[in-house]
Amino acid sequence: MCSKRPNTPEFWRDYASSALGDGSRSPAFSGEIWDRAARDYDDLEACHDYMRQVECVLASLRECGAVAPGQTVLDIACGTGAYALRIAPFCRSVTAIDISGAMLQRLEEKRRRLGISNIQSVATDWRDYTPEDRFDLVFVSLTPLLRSLDEIDRMLDASRRFFAIVSWAGVKKNVLHEEIAREVLGSAPERHRVDVMIPFNYLYARGYAPDLRFFHGCWERTRPWQRQAENLLWQMEMRRPLTDAEKGAVLEAVRTRAVDGMITVRTRVRTAFLLVDKEAGKGPC
Ligand SMILES: C[S@@+](CC[C@H](N)C(=O)[O-])C[C@H]1O[C@@H](n2cnc3c(N)ncnc32)[C@H](O)[C@@H]1O
């Protein structure tokens, strides 16, 4: 049993390393695997519950002044820019970094189309990136980087005042994925490893008082079955490489469930928005 106390950062460091392992060599950190997801990533923006979460996060960031004229923002693992493109019109500048060139290419296309000029995108692995200066807000959403407390420390250090995380929060259930993984691989997908519970407790033990808000939703996407099958293969290959026979079985399992060539996938999710204000509690007493 761990002899450290849960109100210490060391307790959560030990907990994180036993619960999450090292993971630094996981395919989830490779730019190539995310390049494969870039083409269809923005399908999410057609989901009502996903967009409600994005809009609420943006509204909260504006309300507390983390996103405001004159502020600089770093969006780590920005993907296709769901947040960066919505934050940029309300602040001085956004530096948007991602390991995947294909994700950034989508962001750039949208940035040009929207006529936004204050986003600088940087193709890099966050773990190799040293910011030249600190940012008023450091923002990070739904990335495997969140399973490392060392990276969370570095993100917090890069922030002058606000640090915001969007993360999974205990629920991510995709029945189609579960059924097919059991059928083809013999076991259900493993529980999602990135969860707000660890960063929240760690940051709290470090003396911060993060605001926390949860979102419950159903992310529903309807796609041609081939695209859905590619997405499922991609998710499964985050776990381990598949043989040709397994890939064929996944394609067949998705094809037989399609109706008129299309397939609808629903994922029940709970996500969390966590916000640290480094200045909170520092006023006169
Ligand atoms: C699920 S997407 C989230 C994208 C975006 N943050 C959002 O919420 O829409 C995860 C992103 O993390 C990026 N990523 C993964 N590992 C990374 C790393 N080491 N450095 C920078 N980006 C990384 C991927 O390329 C991908 O774009």
The ligand as a Gaussian input file, in Angstrom:
#p B3LYP/6-31G(d) Opt

LIG

0 1
 C       -8.187000      13.868000     -30.051000
 S       -7.207000      15.042000     -30.882000
 C       -7.718000      16.539000     -30.074000
 C       -7.552000      17.764000     -30.929000
 C       -7.995000      19.085000     -30.292000
 N       -7.260000      19.360000     -29.085000
 C       -9.476000      19.068000     -30.018000
 O       -9.890000      18.972000     -28.849000
 O      -10.239000      19.164000     -30.997000
 C       -5.605000      14.743000     -30.158000
 C       -4.508000      15.593000     -30.768000
 O       -3.311000      15.427000     -29.984000
 C       -2.229000      15.557000     -30.889000
 N       -1.007000      15.046000     -30.252000
 C       -0.799000      13.779000     -29.786000
 N        0.427000      13.687000     -29.244000
 C        1.009000      14.920000     -29.367000
 C        2.280000      15.454000     -28.999000
 N        3.190000      14.690000     -28.405000
 N        2.539000      16.764000     -29.270000
 C        1.629000      17.537000     -29.898000
 N        0.408000      17.070000     -30.286000
 C        0.092000      15.787000     -30.012000
 C       -2.697000      14.738000     -32.087000
 O       -1.962000      14.972000     -33.251000
 C       -4.153000      15.194000     -32.193000
 O       -4.319000      16.286000     -33.055000

